[in-house]
Amino acid sequence: MHKEVWNNCLKIIKDNVPSISFRTWFEPIVPLRVDKNILTIQVPSPFFYEYLEEKYIEIISKTLRKELGVDAKLEYSVVMDNNGYTNPNPYTVKLPARNQSDIKNRPVSVPLNAEENTIKNPFIIPGIKKLNIDPRLNPENSFDNFVEGECNRLARSAGYAVASNPGGTAFNPLLIYGDSGLGKTHLAQAVGIEVKDKLPEKVVLYVNANKFQTQFVEAIRNNTRNDFLHFYQMIDVLVIDDVHEFAGKEKTQDIFFHIFNHLHQSGKQLILTSDKPPVELQGLEQRLLSRFKWGLSADLQVPDFETRIAILKQKLYKDGIEMPDEVIEYIATHITDNIRELEGALISLLAQSTLNRKEVTLDLAKEMIDKLIKNTKREVSIDYIQKVVCDYFDIGVDMLQSKTRKREIVQARQVAMFFSKSLTKSSLATIGSQIGGKDHATVLHACKTVNNLLDTDRHFKNQIEDIEKKLKF
């Protein structure tokens, strides 16, 4: 019955919304039941529910009334994520089929039950109500699981000192920087986990910079900016991951500046991670960068051979698996740049052995590692892309960063933006800020221009292909 009702609704909705919107926002919906005149549907997240309520509630209500009558009502079962570490926890929010204005401004991430005393979303402001804030820490990212070596000794020691006395050391903020896959998130979360273990009364919160920015945008849209600000000012130990993602986002930088000042002046601890040291970060306000330098900036370097061996052996020990030393040494010898890739290679080898019922031998390791290295697409940096492009066109990198509008410089800048978008995971704002201090719209225009020239100019296409070969080794 409920499936039939919902399918009838979908037939009408499909004719009235764009096909891509229908696939995105309606195909994932699961009808659960019909009870009298109430249809219950399950949606995969609070954001999904909020978007439906804002954009499509009118057409849903009309089609539902057509199927169940003028008194038809809609009920959502919203799947709560709980940061991915526990099983989803669906709960039901009852909503009338029309006149939604009284609930649109209510926070959708919390149960709409006045007797509920646990709020799991750390961005919801309950006023003076005491709440349990989910620190959003992965228990696996502890100090016990973090292998110490020459490559990370300073950062680990500083992190442990901060965990023992948050806000009371000279390491405030503690900024941990290094390339992707070297353990920045692990170490930053390890500090938070240790604080919770030693000082459970401390309020700890881990949040990625992108998540912080998204929540801030939502706060502006819902006119709850002050609530957002006050919430973060309540935190005792704040961990912000990937602060370089704030590049080019002026309003987000402004709100974080005020949060940073308040926490620092109140003796609270800030822990930041970044892909570069403060002196090399671009697209961030100088007043923020100067504050990042107040404490300690500690780098994570590529692990040496002995550390890579120790990382592999620890993971094997933890999983209760034995492996010949020659195989471990072979993996550590050939996967050198990235801890994430190192552990991934080990997992791939174990999977090959299990699925094919083969013993883990040196020959199997060689076969698997050779394929892995051959198929791995390395992500290059924006700085490296600029260097390769400038070398190809025989111009200085400083010219790319200048304000000149000379045709050859503009085109080289556009080519660098084009490759940065296709070969890195950086945001458009980050790319623009690092290549001439431009905004995301300029990067979009550059990519469009390059694509147009690729279709119309054979000589230009040959140049792009030559540069691409150099970038991909």
C-alpha positions as CSV (number, residue, x, y, z in Angstrom):
1,M,0.0,0.0,0.0
2,H,2.7,2.5,1.0
3,K,4.8,1.7,-2.0
4,E,1.9,2.1,-4.3
5,V,1.0,5.5,-2.8
6,W,4.5,6.8,-3.1
7,N,5.0,5.4,-6.6
8,N,1.8,7.3,-7.7
9,C,3.2,10.4,-6.1
10,L,6.5,10.0,-7.9
11,K,4.8,9.7,-11.3
12,I,3.5,13.2,-10.9
13,I,6.6,14.6,-9.3
14,K,8.8,13.2,-12.1
15,D,6.9,15.3,-14.7
16,N,7.3,18.5,-12.7
17,V,11.0,18.5,-11.6
18,P,14.2,18.3,-13.6
19,S,15.4,14.7,-14.2
20,I,18.7,15.3,-12.4
21,S,16.9,16.7,-9.4
22,F,14.5,13.8,-9.4
23,R,17.4,11.3,-9.3
24,T,19.2,13.2,-6.6
25,W,16.3,14.0,-4.2
26,F,13.5,11.5,-4.9
27,E,15.0,8.2,-6.0
28,P,16.9,7.7,-2.6
29,I,13.6,8.1,-0.6
30,V,12.2,4.9,0.8
31,P,8.5,4.7,1.7
32,L,8.0,2.9,5.0
33,R,4.3,2.8,5.8
34,V,0.9,4.4,5.5
35,D,-1.2,4.7,8.7
36,K,-4.6,6.1,7.9
37,N,-3.8,9.4,6.2
38,I,-0.1,9.6,7.2
39,L,2.6,8.5,4.8
40,T,6.1,7.9,6.4
41,I,9.1,8.2,4.2
42,Q,12.8,7.6,5.1
43,V,15.4,10.1,4.0
44,P,19.2,9.5,4.3
45,S,20.2,12.6,6.3
46,P,19.0,15.7,8.1
47,F,20.3,17.8,5.3
48,F,18.3,15.8,2.8
49,Y,15.2,16.3,4.9
50,E,15.8,20.1,5.2
51,Y,16.3,20.4,1.4
52,L,13.1,18.6,0.6
53,E,11.2,20.8,3.1
54,E,12.7,24.0,1.5
55,K,12.5,23.1,-2.1
56,Y,9.9,20.4,-2.8
57,I,7.4,20.2,0.1
58,E,4.7,22.0,-1.9
59,I,4.7,19.5,-4.8
60,I,5.0,16.5,-2.3
61,S,2.0,17.8,-0.3
62,K,-0.1,18.3,-3.4
63,T,0.6,14.8,-4.8
64,L,0.1,13.3,-1.4
65,R,-3.3,15.0,-0.9
66,K,-4.3,13.6,-4.3
67,E,-3.5,10.1,-3.1
68,L,-4.7,10.2,0.5
69,G,-7.2,13.0,0.6
70,V,-7.2,16.6,1.8
71,D,-6.2,15.6,5.4
72,A,-3.1,13.8,4.2
73,K,0.0,14.2,6.3
74,L,3.7,13.4,5.8
75,E,6.1,11.9,8.4
76,Y,9.9,11.7,7.9
77,S,12.2,9.0,9.3
78,V,15.6,10.8,9.2
79,V,18.7,8.6,9.3
80,M,21.2,10.2,11.7
81,D,24.9,9.6,10.8
82,N,26.6,9.9,14.2
83,N,29.8,10.7,12.4
84,G,30.1,7.3,10.8
85,Y,31.4,5.5,13.8
86,T,28.2,3.9,15.0
87,N,25.2,2.4,13.2
88,P,22.8,4.9,11.8
89,N,20.0,5.9,14.3
90,P,16.8,6.8,12.5
91,Y,14.2,8.8,14.3
92,T,10.9,10.2,13.2
93,V,9.9,13.8,12.8
94,K,6.2,14.4,12.3
95,L,5.4,17.2,9.8
96,P,2.0,18.5,8.5
97,A,1.5,18.4,4.8
98,R,1.0,22.1,4.6
99,N,1.9,25.3,6.4
100,Q,5.4,24.4,7.2
101,S,6.6,27.8,8.2
102,D,6.5,27.1,11.9
103,I,9.1,24.3,11.7
104,K,11.4,25.4,8.9
105,N,13.6,27.3,11.2
106,R,13.8,24.6,13.8
107,P,17.1,22.6,13.9
108,V,16.4,19.4,12.0
109,S,19.4,17.5,13.3
110,V,17.8,17.1,16.8
111,P,14.7,15.1,17.7
112,L,11.7,17.4,17.8
113,N,10.8,16.0,21.2
114,A,10.8,18.5,24.1
115,E,11.7,15.6,26.5
116,E,14.8,14.6,24.6
117,N,17.8,15.6,26.6
118,T,20.6,14.4,24.4
119,I,21.6,16.6,21.4
120,K,24.2,14.9,19.2
121,N,24.8,17.6,16.6
122,P,27.6,19.8,18.0
123,F,26.4,22.8,16.0
124,I,23.0,23.1,17.7
125,I,22.7,25.8,20.3
126,P,20.5,24.8,23.2
127,G,20.7,28.0,25.2
128,I,21.4,27.2,28.8
129,K,20.4,23.6,28.5
130,K,23.2,21.2,29.4
131,L,24.0,19.0,26.4
132,N,26.3,16.1,25.5
133,I,28.5,17.2,22.7
134,D,29.9,14.5,20.4
135,P,33.6,15.2,20.2
136,R,33.6,13.6,16.7
137,L,36.8,11.7,17.4
138,N,37.7,8.3,15.9
139,P,38.8,6.0,18.8
140,E,41.3,4.3,16.3
141,N,43.2,7.6,16.1
142,S,44.9,7.3,19.5
143,F,48.5,7.8,20.6
144,D,48.7,4.1,21.1
145,N,48.1,3.6,17.4
146,F,50.4,6.4,16.3
147,V,53.9,5.1,15.5
148,E,56.7,7.5,16.5
149,G,59.7,8.1,14.4
150,E,62.2,10.8,13.4
151,C,59.6,12.0,10.9
152,N,57.0,13.0,13.5
153,R,58.8,13.1,16.9
154,L,58.5,16.9,17.5
155,A,54.8,17.0,16.5
156,R,54.0,13.9,18.6
157,S,55.9,15.2,21.7
158,A,54.2,18.6,21.4
159,G,50.8,16.9,21.0
160,Y,51.3,14.8,24.1
161,A,52.4,17.9,26.1
162,V,49.2,19.7,25.0
163,A,47.0,16.7,25.9
164,S,48.5,16.8,29.4
165,N,47.9,20.5,29.9
166,P,45.5,21.9,27.3
167,G,45.7,25.7,27.1
168,G,48.5,25.7,29.6
169,T,51.6,25.3,27.4
170,A,53.4,27.6,24.9
171,F,52.0,25.4,22.1
172,N,48.8,27.3,21.6
173,P,47.8,27.0,18.9
174,L,49.5,23.7,17.9
175,L,49.6,23.7,14.1
176,I,50.5,20.3,12.6
177,Y,51.4,20.5,8.9
178,G,52.6,18.1,6.2
179,D,51.5,16.4,2.9
180,S,48.4,14.3,2.6
181,G,48.5,10.9,4.1
182,L,51.3,11.5,6.7
183,G,49.0,11.4,9.8
184,K,48.0,14.9,10.5
185,T,44.4,14.0,11.3
186,H,45.4,11.0,13.3
187,L,47.8,13.0,15.5
188,A,45.3,15.9,16.0
189,Q,42.6,13.5,17.0
190,A,45.0,11.6,19.3
191,V,45.5,14.8,21.3
192,G,41.7,15.2,21.7
193,I,41.3,11.5,22.7
194,E,44.1,11.9,25.3
195,V,42.5,15.0,26.7
196,K,39.2,13.2,27.1
197,D,41.0,10.3,28.8
198,K,42.9,12.5,31.3
199,L,40.4,15.4,31.7
200,P,37.0,14.0,30.9
201,E,35.3,17.3,32.0
202,K,36.9,19.1,29.2
203,V,34.7,19.8,26.1
204,V,36.6,18.6,23.0
205,L,35.5,19.0,19.4
206,Y,37.1,17.9,16.2
207,V,35.7,19.5,12.9
208,N,37.1,19.6,9.4
209,A,37.4,23.1,7.9
210,N,35.0,22.4,5.2
211,K,32.4,21.2,7.7
212,F,33.0,24.3,9.8
213,Q,32.4,26.5,6.7
214,T,29.3,24.6,5.6
215,Q,27.8,25.0,9.1
216,F,28.6,28.7,9.2
217,V,26.9,29.2,5.8
218,E,23.8,27.5,7.2
219,A,24.0,29.7,10.3
220,I,24.0,32.8,8.2
221,R,21.1,31.5,6.1
222,N,19.1,30.7,9.2
223,N,20.0,34.0,10.9
224,T,21.8,32.1,13.8
225,R,25.3,33.5,13.4
226,N,25.5,34.5,17.0
227,D,24.4,31.1,18.2
228,F,27.2,29.6,16.0
229,L,29.7,31.9,17.4
230,H,28.7,31.3,21.0
231,F,28.7,27.6,20.6
232,Y,32.3,27.5,19.5
233,Q,33.3,29.8,22.3
234,M,32.1,27.1,24.7
235,I,34.7,24.6,23.5
236,D,37.8,23.8,25.7
237,V,39.8,22.0,23.1
238,L,39.0,22.9,19.4
239,V,40.6,20.8,16.6
240,I,40.2,22.3,13.1
241,D,41.5,20.0,10.4
242,D,42.7,21.4,7.0
243,V,42.7,25.1,7.8
244,H,44.2,25.8,4.4
245,E,40.6,25.1,3.1
246,F,39.6,28.5,4.5
247,A,41.6,30.1,1.7
248,G,39.5,32.7,-0.2
249,K,36.5,32.4,2.2
250,E,36.6,35.8,3.8
251,K,33.5,35.6,6.0
252,T,34.5,32.2,7.3
253,Q,37.9,33.5,8.2
254,D,36.4,36.5,10.0
255,I,34.2,34.3,12.2
256,F,37.1,31.9,12.9
257,F,39.3,34.9,13.8
258,H,36.8,35.9,16.5
259,I,36.5,32.4,17.8
260,F,40.3,32.0,17.8
261,N,40.7,35.2,19.8
262,H,38.1,34.3,22.4
263,L,39.4,30.8,23.0
264,H,43.0,31.8,23.1
265,Q,42.3,34.7,25.5
266,S,40.2,32.3,27.7
267,G,43.1,29.8,28.0
268,K,41.4,27.3,25.8
269,Q,43.4,25.1,23.4
270,L,43.5,25.2,19.6
271,I,44.9,22.5,17.4
272,L,45.1,23.1,13.7
273,T,46.3,21.0,10.8
274,S,47.4,22.2,7.4
275,D,49.2,21.1,4.3
276,K,51.8,23.8,4.6
277,P,53.4,25.9,7.4
278,P,51.8,29.4,8.0
279,V,54.5,31.2,6.1
280,E,53.5,29.4,2.9
281,L,49.7,29.5,3.3
282,Q,48.0,31.7,0.7
283,G,44.5,33.1,0.5
284,L,44.3,33.6,4.3
285,E,44.2,36.9,6.0
286,Q,47.4,38.2,7.5
287,R,45.8,38.6,11.0
288,L,44.9,34.9,11.0
289,L,48.3,33.8,9.8
290,S,50.0,35.9,12.5
291,R,48.0,34.1,15.2
292,F,48.8,30.7,13.7
293,K,52.4,31.6,14.5
294,W,51.8,32.3,18.1
295,G,52.2,28.8,19.2
296,L,54.2,25.9,17.6
297,S,54.2,24.8,14.0
298,A,55.4,21.2,13.8
299,D,55.8,19.3,10.6
300,L,55.2,15.7,9.7
301,Q,57.7,14.4,7.2
302,V,57.8,11.3,5.0
303,P,58.5,8.3,7.3
304,D,61.9,6.7,6.9
305,F,62.4,3.0,6.2
306,E,62.5,1.9,9.9
307,T,59.3,3.9,10.7
308,R,57.5,2.4,7.7
309,I,58.5,-1.1,8.9
310,A,57.2,-0.3,12.4
311,I,53.9,1.0,11.0
312,L,53.3,-2.2,9.0
313,K,54.2,-4.4,11.9
314,Q,51.9,-2.5,14.3
315,K,49.0,-2.9,12.0
316,L,49.6,-6.6,11.5
317,Y,50.0,-7.1,15.2
318,K,46.8,-5.3,15.9
319,D,44.9,-7.4,13.4
320,G,46.5,-10.6,14.7
321,I,48.2,-11.4,11.3
322,E,51.7,-12.8,10.7
323,M,53.6,-12.0,7.6
324,P,57.2,-12.9,6.5
325,D,59.7,-10.1,7.2
326,E,60.9,-10.1,3.6
327,V,57.4,-9.2,2.5
328,I,57.0,-6.4,5.0
329,E,60.4,-5.0,3.9
330,Y,59.5,-5.2,0.3
331,I,56.3,-3.2,0.9
332,A,58.2,-0.6,3.0
333,T,60.9,-0.3,0.3
334,H,58.5,0.4,-2.6
335,I,55.7,2.5,-0.9
336,T,57.7,5.4,0.5
337,D,55.8,8.7,0.3
338,N,52.5,8.2,2.1
339,I,51.4,6.3,5.2
340,R,47.8,5.9,3.9
341,E,49.2,4.3,0.7
342,L,51.5,2.1,2.8
343,E,48.6,0.7,4.8
344,G,46.4,0.5,1.7
345,A,49.1,-1.7,0.0
346,L,49.1,-4.0,3.0
347,I,45.3,-4.3,3.0
348,S,45.3,-5.0,-0.8
349,L,47.9,-7.7,-0.3
350,L,45.9,-9.4,2.4
351,A,42.8,-9.1,0.3
352,Q,44.5,-10.7,-2.7
353,S,45.7,-13.6,-0.4
354,T,42.3,-14.2,1.1
355,L,40.2,-13.9,-2.1
356,N,42.5,-16.0,-4.2
357,R,43.4,-18.4,-1.3
358,K,47.1,-17.8,-1.8
359,E,49.8,-17.7,0.8
360,V,51.4,-14.3,1.4
361,T,54.7,-14.7,-0.3
362,L,57.3,-12.3,-1.7
363,D,56.3,-13.2,-5.3
364,L,52.6,-12.3,-4.5
365,A,53.8,-9.0,-2.9
366,K,55.9,-8.1,-5.9
367,E,53.0,-8.8,-8.3
368,M,50.5,-6.8,-6.3
369,I,52.9,-3.8,-5.5
370,D,54.0,-3.6,-9.2
371,K,50.3,-3.3,-10.3
372,L,49.6,-0.8,-7.5
373,I,52.5,1.5,-8.4
374,K,51.7,1.3,-12.1
375,N,48.0,2.2,-11.5
376,T,48.5,4.8,-8.8
377,K,47.7,8.3,-10.1
378,R,49.9,10.6,-8.0
379,E,48.3,14.0,-7.1
380,V,50.7,16.8,-7.8
381,S,50.8,20.1,-6.0
382,I,49.6,23.4,-7.3
383,D,53.2,24.8,-6.8
384,Y,54.6,22.0,-8.9
385,I,52.0,22.6,-11.6
386,Q,53.0,26.3,-11.7
387,K,56.7,25.4,-12.0
388,V,56.1,22.9,-14.9
389,V,53.9,25.3,-16.8
390,C,56.3,28.2,-16.3
391,D,59.3,26.1,-17.4
392,Y,57.4,25.0,-20.5
393,F,56.5,28.6,-21.5
394,D,59.9,29.9,-20.3
395,I,58.5,32.5,-17.9
396,G,59.2,33.0,-14.2
397,V,56.7,31.8,-11.5
398,D,56.7,35.3,-10.2
399,M,55.2,36.5,-13.4
400,L,52.3,34.1,-12.9
401,Q,51.7,35.7,-9.5
402,S,51.9,39.2,-10.8
403,K,49.0,41.5,-11.9
404,T,50.3,41.7,-15.5
405,R,47.7,41.2,-18.3
406,K,50.2,40.3,-21.0
407,R,48.5,37.7,-23.2
408,E,51.2,35.0,-22.8
409,I,51.2,35.4,-19.0
410,V,47.4,35.3,-18.8
411,Q,47.3,32.1,-20.9
412,A,50.0,30.4,-18.8
413,R,48.1,31.3,-15.7
414,Q,44.9,29.9,-17.2
415,V,46.7,26.6,-18.1
416,A,48.1,26.3,-14.5
417,M,44.5,26.8,-13.2
418,F,43.2,24.2,-15.6
419,F,45.7,21.5,-14.6
420,S,45.3,22.4,-10.9
421,K,41.5,21.8,-11.1
422,S,41.9,18.5,-13.0
423,L,45.0,17.0,-11.2
424,T,44.4,18.1,-7.6
425,K,41.6,18.0,-5.0
426,S,41.9,21.7,-4.1
427,S,38.9,23.9,-4.1
428,L,38.5,26.6,-6.8
429,A,39.1,29.3,-4.2
430,T,42.3,27.6,-3.1
431,I,43.6,27.3,-6.6
432,G,42.8,30.9,-7.4
433,S,44.4,32.2,-4.2
434,Q,47.6,30.3,-5.0
435,I,47.8,31.3,-8.7
436,G,47.9,35.1,-8.8
437,G,45.5,35.7,-5.9
438,K,42.4,35.2,-8.0
439,D,38.9,34.2,-7.0
440,H,37.0,31.0,-7.9
441,A,35.1,32.7,-10.7
442,T,38.4,33.5,-12.5
443,V,39.4,29.8,-12.1
444,L,36.1,28.7,-13.7
445,H,36.6,31.2,-16.6
446,A,40.2,29.9,-17.1
447,C,39.1,26.3,-17.3
448,K,36.3,27.2,-19.8
449,T,38.8,29.2,-21.9
450,V,41.3,26.3,-22.0
451,N,38.6,23.8,-22.9
452,N,37.4,26.0,-25.7
453,L,40.9,26.4,-27.1
454,L,41.4,22.6,-26.9
455,D,38.5,22.2,-29.3
456,T,39.6,24.9,-31.7
457,D,43.4,25.3,-31.7
458,R,45.5,22.3,-32.6
459,H,48.8,23.9,-31.7
460,F,47.4,24.8,-28.2
461,K,46.1,21.3,-27.8
462,N,49.6,19.9,-28.6
463,Q,51.1,22.2,-25.9
464,I,48.6,21.0,-23.3
465,E,49.3,17.4,-24.1
466,D,53.1,18.0,-23.8
467,I,52.6,19.7,-20.4
468,E,50.3,16.9,-19.2
469,K,53.0,14.3,-20.0
470,K,55.5,16.3,-17.9
471,L,53.1,16.5,-15.0
472,K,52.3,12.8,-15.1
473,F,55.9,11.9,-15.3
